[in-house]
Structure formats: structure tokens, C-alpha cells
């Protein structure tokens, strides 16, 4: 989401000049960036965002405006090598195919893809964006049309033919549950329409209970990643804007009252970093009752066991199954001790949980680094 914020800021800054927005819409084989990655370009060659590791950007910047002179276009980048040129045309050696959708944004023109990103980012909306990036036959003139849905089952873009709307609607409804974009190909006779269907989720919502010095590097890393950061603690001297300039919210209240003052929902990723045993004892039972997406508790296992025993003796122990969702000790095993090293471990643990990954060495894995991009095909029945 940090990249999204930078693209939106650049769009506002460059709004008086023509721009080109490039979006990765399909990949096959090895690719550094996956579908949904974006880059915003000026005629000068200035750009924000990445659609590869840097090997394709120069060619995109050189040709993007010419390629979009007559409308949006999807460009295929083949990074595969052969016997005579093992590293391929672009020298990356990535051995994959990247389909990049390029669309012109004229001065002061609204772009529905960017508007969807703004809604997801600023209003914390979950949206689905479907972009028609390639089409043939009767659908050929529709390339560039988009559908944005913020509610499953809502009406679609009226500019899209009924037959496409009917076929697209159930996929969009399903996409609210996806974690990654997928490519959808619709076919009606000799006509085809290819959509990138993206679930757009708000930035990761990170709520940290605690505002000590060791929380500051965690806050800095969360900002670098584009997460929405909230700080809650009982000590006024620590819970200040000066100490946490990038926090979306800062809350100060007695430990037992903090959960009355902050929002906790199914998207919240909460960390207990108070370094205060009684504060954790007051916060943890209330927190688990709200059923957040993630709970991390700083400290060694023996401290956690003492905390659980105390809650049990007070009759405050939540459902035993709810303790299974607590990551404690918090973070990945990186062997670090300095505050910045611990922060890296903590943030890595949250990110691994968010992406449903183990956090192990990539070289130890037996599966590809990236999940294979998923494609869907639907046949449109005549008369549907």
C-alpha cells in the first residue's frame, strides 16, 4: 500500500499533464511483480511504482505514450531467454511473460482505477475492481472499461453489454473473498473479453498497545509498508504525535479502558507491547472477545503462562480456543536483540500471518516464491 499512496500522491501532483498508468494484468512463468502491480509515468520519464524489478521500466517509459496514442493497449513483455541469449531481451533472466495494460490519463481527468484505490485507501473500503484489458470481436471496442463494486451483488457498469454483466457479476461477488487478483476470460462465439479482477482491501490495520521506545521502530516500518498505524497506551508522556508522527490515531486512557476507546474488528492486527504485566492482563481478555484478525503478545513463553494463570484465577480467561490465535512469543526467529532488529522480527511476523506464510527461508521452501496467477474461463451461453 505504500506504493499505492505514492502513485496517488504523484497523480495529484502531476494532474495538469498527461500521464500513463501501467498495470500488470497477467503473468506466466517467473515475474518479479504480480498482477495488480502499477506504475504511473510522465512524458519526461519520471515514474512512480514498479511493474518489474527494474528491467522493464525503461522500455515502458520510452514507448508508453506512443502506444496509448489511440487508446489503451495491452503489451506483452517476454523475459524468456534461449540458447543464444540466455538472459532474454531485457537481460533479467526471469523466464516469464508479463502482460502490461497501459492507459492514458489526460490532464485533470478522473481515472476509475485510481478512484477505486483512493476509496480503498482513504475510506477503508473493501472493493472489487474489474478492468477489461483485452477483447476481440464484438467486444473489441470495450477495452479499458472498468467495473467497481463495493457491495457483493450490486449493479455493474451500465456501459458493459448485458451478456458480459451477467457473466461477470458472480465472479465479482466471489472476488470479495479472494486474497489475490485473477484473470477472467469470457467467450461468446468468436468474441472474447479478458478482465483483471482485483480484490482491493484497505491497508493493513495495525493497532499497537504500548508506546515505549521499542514501538517506535515498529511504527516506522509499518509506515514504510503503507500500513494504517494506531497507537494506544496509558501513559500521556509517551502517546504523543511527536513520538508517532505517522500514526493514524493515538489514544491515551487507563489500560482497562483502552478497548472502550479504540476500534477493533475482524481486520484489526493487534500487538501487545506494553511491557506492563497488569496492563496486558487488562487488555488481552477484552481484545480476544472482539475477535481481531491477529493478536501478537510480546514476551517469553513463561511470562505468557503466568499471564494465563492469573487470568484463570480471576475468572477472566477467555475461551481456551481463542488463545490459539495469539502469536506469542511475538515475531520471527531472526536472532536480533537491538530495538530495530526486534521490530523487523515483529513486523515480519505480522506480515507472514497476514499473507498466510510461515516466514521460513525461501531457499528452504518446496513451492514457488509466488503463487501461480489464477485464470478463469467462462463461456457465455447464447441468449444469456
N, C-alpha and C positions, 0 to 999 in steps of 0.2 A: 504493500500500500504506500510505502514511501515513494516509489516510482510514480504511482498514480497522482499523489499530491504534487509532485514536481511537474508532471505533464499538465495538470490543471492550472498550476501557477504560471507555467510558461504560456499556456493558451491565453490567460488573462493579460499577460504582459505583452504578447505579440498579436493581440486581437485586431490591430489595424492593418495587418498584412496577410497575404495568402499563406496558408500552411498546408502541409500534407501529413495526415495521420496514417501510420502504418501499423497494422495489426496482424500478428501471426494467427492464421486461421486453420492450418493443418500442418502436421509434420509426419514424416515416416522415417524410420531409422533413427540415427543419433542426431540430436539437436540440442544446443545449449539452452535455448528458451522454448517453452511450450506454448500451445495455443492460448491466446489471451494476452500475450506479451505485446506491448505497444511502444511506439516511438513517434515523437512529434518533430517535424522538420520545418526549417525556414529555407528560403531560397539561398541564403548566404551559406548554407551548410550546417549552421548551428542546429543542434538537436538535443532532445531530452528523452531519456528512456533507451532501452536496448531491446533489439529483436534477435540478437545473437551474442556471442562472446566478443564481438567487435569485428568479426571477419566479413560480415555482410553490410554493415552500416555505411561504409564508404561508397559502395555501389548504389545503395538505396539513395543516399544523399545526392549522388551525381545524376540519377535518372528519374527520381520520383516525380518531379514537376512535369517533365515531358510525358511521362507515362500516364499522368492524370489529366492531361490537357483536354481530353474529350470525355472525361468521366472516370469513375472509379475503375480500378483494374486489379486483378489478382496476378501476382508474379511468382513464378516458380524459381527457387534457388536450389540448385543441385550441388551439394558439397561432397558428393562421392568422388573418389579417385579411381584410377585404373592403373594398368601395368606401366604405362608410360608416364603418368602423372599421379603418383600415389596419394598426394595430398589434395588433389582436386583443384578446380579452377580458382577457388578462393583461398587456398593454402591452409584451410583449417583442419583437414583430415578428419572431419566429424562423421563423414559417411552417412549423410542423410538428405532428405528432401524437406524443404521449408516453403510453404505457400504463404505469401505475404499479401494482404489486402491493403491497397493504397487508395485513399480518398482525399480529395481536395477540400479544404475548408477556406472559404472566401472571407475577406475582412468583415468582422462583426457578425458573421453567420453563426447560427446555432448549429451544433452537431449533436445528434441524439445519443451517440455513443458516449460522448463526453458528459452530456447532461445526465445520463444514467450513472456514470461514475461519480458525479457530484452528489447525486441523491444517495447513493450507497455510502459515500464517504461522510458527507456533512450531516445528513439526516438519519444516518444509521439505519438505512432501509435495506432489506434483502430484495434484490431484483433479479429478473432474468432478462438478458439481452440476446436477441437472435438477429444476426446480420446475414443477409443474403449476399454472399461474396462471389458466387459463380452460377451461371444459368445458361441454358440453351433453349432453342425452340421458342415456344410461346412465352417463356419466362425470361428471355434474354434481356429485355429492356428493363427488368426489375432489379438488376444488380445494384446494390447499395441500400436497398430498403431495409429498415430495421423494425423490430418489434420489441417493445419494452413492457414488461409485466411486473407489477408489484404485488399482485394477488393471484394465486392459482385459480385458473378458470375464468379470468377476466377477458373482456373483449380485446381482440387483437387489432393490428394496424388496418384501417379500412382501405388503404391503398393496395393491399395484397389481395389477389383473387380469392374467392371463397374456397376453391378447392385446396389452395395452399394453406389457408387459415384453418380449414377443417383438419388437415393432416398435421399441421404444426401445433395446434392447441394442446393435445395430450402430451406432447413432448415437453412443451414449456411448463406444463403443470408438474410433470415428473422432475424437471430440472431444478425445481426449488429444493430437492433433496440431494442433488449432486454435490460433489466436492470439486470436480474439475469440469472444464468445458468439454463438449463433444461436438463432432461434426455430424450433421444430419443431411442426408441426400434424399430428396423427394423426386419421384419419377412418375410422369404421366405420359404414356406413349413415348414419343421421341423427345419430349421436353423434360429437362431436369432443372432442379434448383438446389443448390448447396448452401446450407446455413451453418455458421458457427453459433452454437447455443451455449451461452455463458451464464452460470450462476454467479451473480455479483453479491458478495457478502460485505458487510461493514468491516472496518479494520478490527483486528483482534482487540477485545475489551479486556485490558489488564488492570485489575484492582489490587493494589498493594496495601495491606495493613501493616503500618510501620513507616517511619520517615527518618530513620537513622542514616548515618553516613554511608553504610553499605548499600542502602537502597538507591542512592544517587547514581552509581554506575549502571544499575539495572534500568533506571529511568532513562538514562542516556541511550542505552542500547535499544530500549523499546521505541524511543523516538526515531532512531536510525532505521528501524524496521517499519516505521509508519503505523505503529500500534496506537490505539487510544489509551492513554495512561490516566489512572485515577489514584490518588493518594489519600489514605485515611489513617489518622493516628490521634492519640490522646494528648500529645504534648504540643502546645501552641508554638513553642520556640523552634520546633522542627518543621511543622506543617506550614511552610511559607512559600510564596511564589518565587522568592529569591532562590530558595534551595531547589525548587522543582519548576523551572520556568516553562517546561514543555507539557506539564500535566493538564489534562482537560478539566479536571476537577480536583480540588483539595478540600478535605473535610477534617475538622477537628472536633472531637467530642469524647466523653468518657468511653472507655473500652466497651462497657456493657451497653452503651447507647449507639455505637457506631453503625450497627446494622439497621437502626431506625433512620439513619441519615443518608445512607447510600443505596443506590440501586444494585440489586443482584438478581440476575435472571439466567436463563439457560445458555446465554452466550458469554457470561462472565467467566474470566480466568482469574482466580483469586490467589494471592500469595500472602501467607502469614510470616512477616519478617519483623515482628515487634521486639524480639529479644526480651520479652516480658512474659513469664510463665502464666501469671494470673490474667493478663490481657488475652493471651491465646485461649485460656480456659473459658473466658467470657465470650470470645468471638466464635470459636470453632463450632460449638453446637448450633448456634444461630445460623451460621454460614451454611452448614450442611443441610439444614432444614429448607434452605432456599434452592437447593439442588443446582448449583452453578455447573458450568461445563468442566471446570478444572479447579482443584484445590491443591496448593502446594504448601507444605509446612516446613519451615527452616529448622534445622537442629538435628542432633543424632537420634538414633532409634530409642535409646534409653530415656531420653527426655520425652519423646512421644509416648512411650509406655507409661511413664509417670503421669503424663497429662491424661491419658485414657483412664488410668486407675483413679485419678482424682475426680474426673467427670462421672465415673461409675459410682463412686462413693457418695457423690452429691445427687445421684439420680438424674444426671444431665446427659448421660451417654446416649447419643442418637442411635438410630437403627444400626446394628453392627455392620450391615452390608454397606452402609453409607461411608464407613471408614475405608472401604476398598478403593474409593475414588481419590483418596488423599495420597499425593506423591510426597513421601517422606522417608528418608532424607530427601530434601528438595534438590533437583538438578541432576546433571550428568556427571559421571565419574571422570573428571578431567585432571584430577590431582592438583588443582590450583588452591592457593591459600590467600593470596592478595585479594582485596575487595573487587578489583576489576576481573580477576580470574574467577572468583566465585560468581560474579554477576554473569559472566559468559556461560558458566555451568547452569545457572538458574534459568536464564533466557533460553538456552538450548533445550532444557528440559520442558519448558512450556511449548516451544515450537515443535519439538518432537511429538508431544502429546496431541497438539493441535492437528498435525499432519498424520497422526496415527502411525508414527515411525518409532523405531527402537532407540535411535541415537547411536547405533554402533558404527564402527569404522566402515566406510563404503567398500573398502577392499575386502572386508570380511563377508559382505553380502553375496548371496547366490542369485539375486534377481537384478535386473537393470536398475540404474540410478533413478530413471524416470518411469513411472507407469506408462504403458503404451497408450498413446492417444486413442480414444474410443470413437468409433464411427458407427452411425446408424443409417439404415436404408429403409425407406417406406415407399411402397407402391401406392399411388393414388388411383383408386378404382374409378372407372368412368361413371359419371353421374353423381359422384360423392360431393 
